[in-house]
């Protein structure tokens, strides 16, 4: 497996997704507030960027693999 920018993007996106979950749970435990709209807004944005980053990087990795097989 060749390490390219797409693999790095996938790992960073996974870290962003994991960070969003840790942030939500940590904040909720620390302050006892599980239904804060500000907490939701930050967590959802981080989760969406994480999910989209993983999806885009996997599509690019598959595209690189198919281009490598065609040549």
DSSP file (Angstrom, degrees, kcal/mol; ACC not computed):
  #  RESIDUE AA STRUCTURE BP1 BP2  ACC     N-H-->O    O-->H-N    N-H-->O    O-->H-N    TCO  KAPPA ALPHA  PHI   PSI    X-CA   Y-CA   Z-CA
    1    1 A X              0   0    0      0, 0.0     2,-0.5     0, 0.0     0, 0.0   0.000 360.0 360.0 360.0 124.3    0.0    0.0    0.0
    2    2 A X        -     0   0    0      1,-0.0     2,-0.7     5,-0.0     5,-0.1  -0.764 360.0-129.7 -90.0 128.3    1.4    3.3   -1.1
    3    3 A X        +     0   0    0     -2,-0.5     2,-0.2     4,-0.1    -1,-0.0  -0.682  40.7 162.9 -82.3 117.1    0.8    6.2    1.3
    4    4 A X     >  -     0   0    0     -2,-0.7     4,-1.7     1,-0.0     3,-0.4  -0.648  55.7 -88.8-122.1-179.1   -0.7    9.1   -0.5
    5    5 A X  H  > S+     0   0    0      1,-0.2     4,-2.4    -2,-0.2     5,-0.1   0.783 122.7  61.2 -63.0 -27.3   -2.5   12.3    0.4
    6    6 A X  H  > S+     0   0    0      2,-0.2     4,-2.1     1,-0.2    -1,-0.2   0.883 103.6  48.1 -70.1 -37.3   -5.8   10.4    0.2
    7    7 A X  H  > S+     0   0    0     -3,-0.4     4,-2.3     2,-0.2    -2,-0.2   0.898 112.2  49.7 -67.6 -39.0   -4.8    8.0    2.9
    8    8 A X  H  X S+     0   0    0     -4,-1.7     4,-2.5     1,-0.2    -2,-0.2   0.912 110.5  50.6 -63.8 -41.8   -3.7   10.9    5.1
    9    9 A X  H  X S+     0   0    0     -4,-2.4     4,-2.3     1,-0.2    -2,-0.2   0.883 109.1  52.1 -63.1 -38.3   -7.0   12.6    4.4
   10   10 A X  H  X S+     0   0    0     -4,-2.1     4,-2.2     2,-0.2    -2,-0.2   0.922 111.1  46.0 -65.4 -43.7   -8.9    9.5    5.4
   11   11 A X  H  X S+     0   0    0     -4,-2.3     4,-2.2     2,-0.2    -2,-0.2   0.897 113.5  48.9 -66.7 -39.8   -7.0    9.1    8.7
   12   12 A X  H  X S+     0   0    0     -4,-2.5     4,-2.1     2,-0.2    -1,-0.2   0.883 111.0  50.5 -67.0 -37.0   -7.5   12.8    9.5
   13   13 A X  H  X S+     0   0    0     -4,-2.3     4,-2.3     2,-0.2    -2,-0.2   0.888 109.9  50.1 -66.9 -38.6  -11.2   12.6    8.7
   14   14 A X  H  X S+     0   0    0     -4,-2.2     4,-2.7     2,-0.2    -2,-0.2   0.901 110.0  50.7 -64.6 -39.7  -11.5    9.6   11.0
   15   15 A X  H  X S+     0   0    0     -4,-2.2     4,-2.7     2,-0.2    -2,-0.2   0.878 109.6  51.2 -64.4 -36.9   -9.7   11.5   13.7
   16   16 A X  H  X S+     0   0    0     -4,-2.1     4,-1.9     2,-0.2    -2,-0.2   0.906 111.4  47.2 -65.4 -42.0  -12.2   14.4   13.2
   17   17 A X  H  X S+     0   0    0     -4,-2.3     4,-1.7     2,-0.2    -2,-0.2   0.928 114.8  45.4 -64.5 -45.9  -15.1   12.0   13.4
   18   18 A X  H  X S+     0   0    0     -4,-2.7     4,-2.5     1,-0.2    -2,-0.2   0.893 111.1  53.9 -64.8 -39.9  -13.7   10.4   16.6
   19   19 A X  H  X S+     0   0    0     -4,-2.7     4,-2.7     1,-0.2    -1,-0.2   0.858 105.4  54.0 -62.5 -36.2  -12.9   13.8   18.0
   20   20 A X  H  X S+     0   0    0     -4,-1.9     4,-2.4     2,-0.2    -1,-0.2   0.912 110.6  45.4 -64.9 -42.3  -16.5   15.0   17.5
   21   21 A X  H  X S+     0   0    0     -4,-1.7     4,-2.6     2,-0.2     5,-0.3   0.927 114.7  47.6 -67.0 -44.3  -17.9   12.0   19.4
   22   22 A X  H  X S+     0   0    0     -4,-2.5     4,-2.8     1,-0.2     5,-0.3   0.901 112.4  50.5 -63.3 -40.9  -15.3   12.5   22.2
   23   23 A X  H  X S+     0   0    0     -4,-2.7     4,-2.6    -5,-0.2     5,-0.3   0.934 112.1  46.8 -61.8 -46.7  -16.0   16.2   22.4
   24   24 A X  H  X S+     0   0    0     -4,-2.4     4,-2.2     2,-0.2    -2,-0.2   0.944 118.0  40.4 -62.0 -49.4  -19.8   15.6   22.6
   25   25 A X  H  X S+     0   0    0     -4,-2.6     4,-2.4     2,-0.2     5,-0.2   0.917 116.9  49.4 -68.1 -42.9  -19.6   12.9   25.3
   26   26 A X  H  X S+     0   0    0     -4,-2.8     4,-2.6    -5,-0.3    -2,-0.2   0.923 113.5  45.1 -63.1 -45.1  -16.8   14.7   27.3
   27   27 A X  H  X S+     0   0    0     -4,-2.6     4,-2.6    -5,-0.3     6,-0.4   0.911 113.5  50.8 -64.7 -42.3  -18.6   18.0   27.3
   28   28 A X  H  X S+     0   0    0     -4,-2.2     4,-1.4    -5,-0.3     5,-0.4   0.891 113.7  43.8 -65.4 -39.0  -21.9   16.4   28.2
   29   29 A X  H  < S+     0   0    0     -4,-2.4    -2,-0.2     2,-0.2    -1,-0.2   0.920 115.1  49.3 -70.0 -43.0  -20.4   14.4   31.1
   30   30 A X  H  < S+     0   0    0     -4,-2.6    -2,-0.2    -5,-0.2    -1,-0.2   0.888 126.5  24.3 -65.1 -40.0  -18.4   17.5   32.4
   31   31 A X  H  < S-     0   0    0     -4,-2.6    -1,-0.2    -5,-0.2    -2,-0.2   0.456  96.4-128.4-109.0  -1.7  -21.3   19.9   32.3
   32   32 A X     <  +     0   0    0     -4,-1.4     2,-0.5    -5,-0.3    -3,-0.2   0.772  69.2 124.1  64.2  26.4  -24.2   17.5   32.7
   33   33 A X        +     0   0    0     -6,-0.4     3,-0.5    -5,-0.4    -1,-0.2  -0.872  24.9 164.2-124.7  97.4  -26.0   19.1   29.7
   34   34 A X  S    S+     0   0    0     -2,-0.5    -1,-0.1     1,-0.2    -6,-0.1   0.561  73.5  53.7 -89.1  -9.0  -26.8   16.5   27.0
   35   35 A X        +     0   0    0     -7,-0.1     2,-0.5     4,-0.0    -1,-0.2  -0.176  68.5 138.8-122.0  40.6  -29.3   18.7   25.1
   36   36 A X     >  -     0   0    0     -3,-0.5     4,-2.1     1,-0.1     5,-0.1  -0.749  45.0-149.3 -89.8 127.6  -27.4   21.9   24.4
   37   37 A X  H  > S+     0   0    0     -2,-0.5     4,-2.4     1,-0.2    -1,-0.1   0.832  98.5  54.1 -66.7 -32.8  -28.0   23.3   20.9
   38   38 A X  H  > S+     0   0    0      2,-0.2     4,-1.8     1,-0.2    -1,-0.2   0.883 107.8  50.1 -67.4 -37.9  -24.4   24.8   20.8
   39   39 A X  H  > S+     0   0    0      2,-0.2     4,-2.3     1,-0.2    -2,-0.2   0.908 111.4  48.9 -64.9 -43.1  -23.0   21.4   21.6
   40   40 A X  H  X S+     0   0    0     -4,-2.1     4,-3.1     1,-0.2     5,-0.3   0.927 108.4  53.7 -61.1 -45.3  -25.1   19.9   18.8
   41   41 A X  H  X S+     0   0    0     -4,-2.4     4,-1.5     1,-0.2    -2,-0.2   0.899 113.6  40.6 -62.5 -41.6  -24.0   22.5   16.3
   42   42 A X  H  X S+     0   0    0     -4,-1.8     4,-2.2     2,-0.2    -1,-0.2   0.928 117.5  47.9 -71.3 -44.7  -20.3   22.0   16.8
   43   43 A X  H  X S+     0   0    0     -4,-2.3     4,-2.5    -5,-0.2    -2,-0.2   0.906 111.4  49.5 -64.6 -42.6  -20.5   18.2   17.1
   44   44 A X  H  X S+     0   0    0     -4,-3.1     4,-2.7    -5,-0.2    -1,-0.2   0.903 110.6  49.8 -66.1 -40.9  -22.7   17.8   14.0
   45   45 A X  H  X S+     0   0    0     -4,-1.5     4,-2.4    -5,-0.3    -1,-0.2   0.926 112.6  47.1 -64.0 -44.0  -20.4   19.9   11.8
   46   46 A X  H  X S+     0   0    0     -4,-2.2     4,-2.0     1,-0.2    -2,-0.2   0.907 113.5  48.9 -63.3 -41.1  -17.3   18.0   12.9
   47   47 A X  H  X S+     0   0    0     -4,-2.5     4,-2.8     2,-0.2     5,-0.2   0.915 110.8  49.9 -65.2 -42.6  -19.1   14.7   12.3
   48   48 A X  H  X S+     0   0    0     -4,-2.7     4,-2.9     1,-0.2     5,-0.3   0.921 111.0  48.4 -63.7 -43.6  -20.3   15.8    8.8
   49   49 A X  H  X S+     0   0    0     -4,-2.4     4,-2.2     1,-0.2    -1,-0.2   0.883 113.0  49.8 -63.7 -36.2  -16.8   16.9    7.8
   50   50 A X  H  X S+     0   0    0     -4,-2.0     4,-2.1    -5,-0.2    -2,-0.2   0.936 113.6  44.0 -65.6 -47.0  -15.4   13.6    9.1
   51   51 A X  H  X S+     0   0    0     -4,-2.8     4,-2.4     2,-0.2    -2,-0.2   0.924 116.0  46.9 -65.5 -45.3  -17.9   11.5    7.2
   52   52 A X  H  X S+     0   0    0     -4,-2.9     4,-2.7    -5,-0.2     5,-0.2   0.892 111.0  52.5 -65.0 -38.9  -17.6   13.5    4.0
   53   53 A X  H  X S+     0   0    0     -4,-2.2     4,-2.3    -5,-0.3    -1,-0.2   0.911 110.6  47.2 -62.8 -42.6  -13.8   13.4    4.2
   54   54 A X  H  X S+     0   0    0     -4,-2.1     4,-2.3     2,-0.2    -2,-0.2   0.927 113.7  48.2 -64.3 -44.7  -13.8    9.6    4.6
   55   55 A X  H  X S+     0   0    0     -4,-2.4     4,-2.0     1,-0.2    -2,-0.2   0.926 113.9  45.5 -62.8 -45.7  -16.2    9.2    1.7
   56   56 A X  H  X S+     0   0    0     -4,-2.7     4,-2.2     1,-0.2    -1,-0.2   0.913 113.2  49.3 -66.4 -42.5  -14.3   11.5   -0.6
   57   57 A X  H  X S+     0   0    0     -4,-2.3     4,-2.3    -5,-0.2    -1,-0.2   0.891 110.6  50.4 -66.6 -37.6  -10.9   10.0    0.2
   58   58 A X  H  X S+     0   0    0     -4,-2.3     4,-2.4     2,-0.2    -1,-0.2   0.888 109.8  51.0 -67.2 -37.2  -12.2    6.4   -0.3
   59   59 A X  H  X S+     0   0    0     -4,-2.0     4,-2.1     2,-0.2    -2,-0.2   0.912 111.6  47.4 -63.7 -41.4  -13.7    7.4   -3.7
   60   60 A X  H  X S+     0   0    0     -4,-2.2     4,-2.3     2,-0.2    -2,-0.2   0.878 110.6  51.8 -67.7 -36.9  -10.3    8.9   -4.7
   61   61 A X  H  X S+     0   0    0     -4,-2.3     4,-2.2     2,-0.2    -2,-0.2   0.924 111.1  47.3 -65.0 -43.8   -8.4    5.9   -3.6
   62   62 A X  H  X S+     0   0    0     -4,-2.4     4,-2.3     1,-0.2    -2,-0.2   0.892 111.2  52.0 -63.4 -38.9  -10.7    3.6   -5.6
   63   63 A X  H  X S+     0   0    0     -4,-2.1     4,-2.1     1,-0.2    -2,-0.2   0.905 110.0  48.4 -64.7 -41.3  -10.3    5.9   -8.6
   64   64 A X  H  X S+     0   0    0     -4,-2.3     4,-2.0     2,-0.2    -2,-0.2   0.893 110.9  51.4 -64.4 -39.8   -6.5    5.7   -8.3
   65   65 A X  H  X S+     0   0    0     -4,-2.2     4,-1.5     2,-0.2    -2,-0.2   0.901 111.2  46.5 -65.7 -41.0   -6.6    1.9   -8.0
   66   66 A X  H  X S+     0   0    0     -4,-2.3     4,-1.5     1,-0.2    -1,-0.2   0.870 112.2  50.6 -70.7 -34.9   -8.7    1.5  -11.1
   67   67 A X  H  X S+     0   0    0     -4,-2.1     4,-1.2     1,-0.2    -1,-0.2   0.866 108.8  52.7 -68.0 -34.5   -6.5    3.9  -13.1
   68   68 A X  H  < S+     0   0    0     -4,-2.0    -2,-0.2     1,-0.2    -1,-0.2   0.842 109.2  49.3 -68.2 -33.6   -3.5    1.9  -12.0
   69   69 A X  H  < S+     0   0    0     -4,-1.5    -1,-0.2     1,-0.2    -2,-0.2   0.795 107.8  54.4 -75.9 -29.0   -5.0   -1.3  -13.2
   70   70 A X  H  <        0   0    0     -4,-1.5    -1,-0.2     1,-0.2    -2,-0.2   0.806 360.0 360.0 -75.2 -28.9   -5.9    0.2  -16.6
   71   71 A X     <        0   0    0     -4,-1.2    -1,-0.2    -5,-0.1    -2,-0.2   0.477 360.0 360.0 -81.0 360.0   -2.4    1.3  -17.4
